[in-house]
Amino acid sequence: MNSFLKTDNSSSDLMKGLISQFDVNSYEERTDELSLEVDPIKNSNRPLPMDKEINLDPNKTILSKTDSKGIIEYANDYFIEISGYEEFELMGQPHNIVRHPDMPKTIFKLMWESLKKGENIHAFVKNLSKDGRYYWVLTNFEFKYDEEGNLVSYYAKRKAAPRNAIFEIEKLYYTLRNIEARQGMNTAVNYLHGMLEDKKMTFNEYNYNLLNVNENALKNYFDNSKPEVQINSPEEKKKGLFGRMFS
């Protein structure tokens, strides 16, 4: 994959591919209360995962709105199309209706730590459609507050994640899942924090590094802004913008 996108005016870095703090035990006890995406829905009709991927259109955005506890209040047409659920099946459901069992609980804990504080978080998430297929997304969140400053809603945008970044994040998720299975989520959380401390990165910075992009460039991706393109060869020009992003 060739470099093609300038990330900001003050840096010469080019994008090669685009596309804390509470007790763990307390967190686990509150998962039912908050409808967090930590445990799969207790539903005998939950889809059986199959090893078949849905390829997302990088030009389109999966959008949903939830209340402060993660209950779905709105889903756009692309969310409905990709998830395979009817609109009425999604409304009033916890967002973990699309949670894939391959996702580590640790990642959702980290996400909700950030979201409850009103902090955006970019994460790679593997989701499960109604028919059992899976699809990978990159997350972005916006927040709505009431007149008293209380957080009342989340707007979640998800877009296609590039293949090379998925390949790398799957290695981390494999490790976290196995630690969770053997030593529990607390140990997995400690491992993740230790890894990030060793790399001197936040979780968002770790994911920026996988994407070889900075925050501003990622914001442009979610805002559907046209990035500044640097064409390095005739072949690149023929491939087109999203071809270079996801090849």
N, C-alpha and C positions, 0 to 999 in steps of 0.2 A: 504494500500500500504506500503510495507516494505522498510526500508532504505537499499540502496545498493551501492551508488556511492560516492567515495571520491571526493570532489570538488577541492582540491589542496593539496600540500604537507605541507603547513603551518597550515592547519586547520583540526580539527577533525570532522567537520560537514559532514554529509552524505546526499546525495540527496535522498529524499523520492519519488519524482515523477518528471520526466522530461517532462519528455516527454518521461530669455528666452525671444526672448524677443521683441515683437513688438505689437503695438496696435491692438486690436481685430477688431475694425471697419475698419481699414486700411486693415487688413487681409481679411475680408469678401469682400471688394471691389475688391481685387486682385484675387479672386478665379477663375474667368473666364480666366484671363490672364495666370495664372500658370497651368490651368487644374488640380487643386488640387482635392483630393478626399474628398471634403466637401459636395458638392451637387450632388444628383443623376443625371445621364445623362438625359438630356431633350429629351426623346425618347418615343414615344407612344408605341413602341414595347418592352419596358423594361419588363423583365420577372416578372411574378406575383409570389411573394414568397410563398412557401409551407412549411409546417412543416415536412420536411423530410430531414434528414442529410446524407451527403456523408462522409463516414468514410475513412480518409486518411491512407495511408501506412506510418508508421513512418520511414521506411527504405528509402523513396523517398523524393525528394526535388522539390518543385515548384519554378521555376526560371524564372525571367523576367528581361529584360533590358529596361530602359526608358531613354528618354532625360531629360534635367534639368527641364522640365515642366511636366513630368509625362506621356509623350506620349510613348506608347509601341513600341519598336523597335525589340524586340525578345521575344519569349516565348518558353520554352522547352516543350518536349512531355508531361510531366506530368501536366503542366499547361493547355495545350490544352485538355488533357483527362478529368481533373477534372472540368474545367470551362465549358466544353461542346461546346465551340466555335471552329470553324475552324480557322486554322492559319491565313488565309487572313482576317477573321473577327476581329481579335485582333490587327493586325498591323495598326499603325497609330491612334489607339483609345486611349483616356485617360484611365489610369489604373482604374478609377472608374467605368469602364464597369462591374466590378464584385462587386461593393459596395452593401452591404446589408442594407436595411433601418433600421435595428435594431442597426446599428453602430452609436454611438454618433458623431456628428460633432466635438465635443471637442477633441476627440482622434486623428482625422486626423489633426486638427490644431496643436496639440502637436507634432505629427509625423513630419509634414512639417517644423515646427520651427527647429527641430533637423536636418533634412535632408538638409535644405538649408544652415546650418552651417557646413555640413560635419560630423555630429555626428551620430553614429549608434544609433538605438532605437529598443528595443524589445517590441513588443506590441501584444496583442491578438486581432485578427481581424476575424470577421464573414463575410464571402464572399457569394455572390449569383451566382449560376451557371446559364447557359442559360435556363435550364429547370425549374428553380425556387427552386431547392434544395439549401441547404446551407452547408458550410463547415468552420470549425474553423482552423485558422493557427496561428503560432507564427512567428514573422518577424525578419529578420536580413538583414542588408544592407551593401553594399560595394560601393565605390565611384571611379569614373574615372575623372581625371583632364587633361586639355590641357597643352601645354608647358608653358603657362603664368600663370598656377595655377588656372584657372577657372574650376569650377565643370561643367562637361558636361554630365555625365551619372550616373544613379543609377543602381546597380545590386541588385535586391531584391530576397532573399531566404526566402521561407516559408515552414515550416514543421508542422507536426501534433502537436496539443496542447493537453496536458493531461486532462482528464475529470474533475479531482478534481479542477484544476486551472480554467477551463472554468466555472464551477459552481460558483466559487467565483467572477470571473470578471464580470459575468452576473449581479450580484447584483449592482456593481458599474455602469455598463453601463445603467442599468434600471434607476438608480437615475439620471445620467447625461442626458439621453434622456428626462426625465420628467421635469427637470429643464430647458432644452433647449426649450421645448414646451411651458412652462409657463412664464419663465422669460428671455429667450434668451440665446445664446451661451456665451455671456460675463459673465453672472452670473454662468453658468456651469463651465467655465474656472476658475473663482475665487473659486468656490467650490472645484474643483480638486486640485488647488494649495494649498488651505487651508488644505485639507485632507493630502496632502503629507507633508506639513510643520508640521502638528500635529504629523505625524508619523516619522518626521525627515528623510525622504527618497526622493530620486529622483524617477521619474517614472520608470526607469529601475530597481532600487532597489526594488520598490514595486512589480514589476513583478517577480524578482528573488525570493522574499520572498514567493510569491504565489507558485512558483515552488520548493521552498526549495533548491535552487541551486545558485552557484555564477557565475560570468561572464565567468571564464575559462571553467567550466563544460558545460555551454551553448554553448560556442564556439566549444567545442568538438562535441556537438550534431549536430551543423550545418556543421561542417567540416567532419562529418561522421567518426570521430575518435572512436576507441573502448574504452569505458570508463573502469576504473578499477572497477571490480565488486566484491562486497562482498556478498557471499551467506550465508544467515542466516538460511536456513532450506532446507531439501530435496524437499519440495513443491516448494520453490522459484526456485530451480535449474530446476525442471521439466517445469516450466512456461516459461523459456527462458528470455532473456534480455528485449525485447520489451513488453513481457507479463507483466513483473514486472513494466515497465515504465507506462503502460497505463491501468493497471487493476484497 
